[in-house]
Amino acid sequence: MGRDLARPPVDPLILASTSPQRRAILEQLRIPFDVVPPDYVESGDDPVEHAAGKARSVDGGDRPVLGVDTIVRLEGVVLGKPHGVTEAEAMLEQLGGRTHEVVSGLCLRTPAWEELGRELTRVTFRQLTPRDLASYIAAGEWEGRAGAYAIQGFGANLVERIEGDYLNVVGLPAALLVRLLADRFAGTYGFG
């Protein structure tokens, strides 16, 4: 019989986010967590500032608190969440056949310390036809998504190439988080 390699129970970290994508990534990485919605109002376009604001707005006690924010940027212009079909279609038209950046800010903090990080992933869309746009818009997946798409869903068909951390595009810079957990909590969460 094989050895049981399960980790001993650890205090879950606090995720200062209600994002289902971020929850799914933490579950995929088998990082125990509890969700506490942040009490933070975003202003401006700096994802690191937003991640820190979210994490700082939550009292985790002695447990680590994780805040994350992600933006989509095309040639220096931030493409937020579209406010309707017309805006979503315009964003997707802009992204078609071009490379854009997905930038996430991450804040991991405890009462004793705070780590801030930034992750950038480049995503290139294929040329999009009017039929491609209509099909994606009709699917409704653009709603509530920065840049009007979700790479982990039907939006994968829009993408030609990706350079960097795929999970960053989904919504959480996993490689950066794992590195921080390995450094700050060696072995506790299964890394380092």
Protein Blocks (a to p, Z undefined) as FASTA:
>chain_A
ZZdfbdcddddddddbfbfklmmmmmmnopacdddddddddedjbfklmmmmmmmmpceh
jaccddddddddeehiacdddfbfklmmmmmmmmgopacddddddddddfkbccdddddd
ddddddddfklmmmmmmnommgopahhiafklmmlmmpmbdcdjfklmnopafklmmmmm
mmmmgoknopZZ
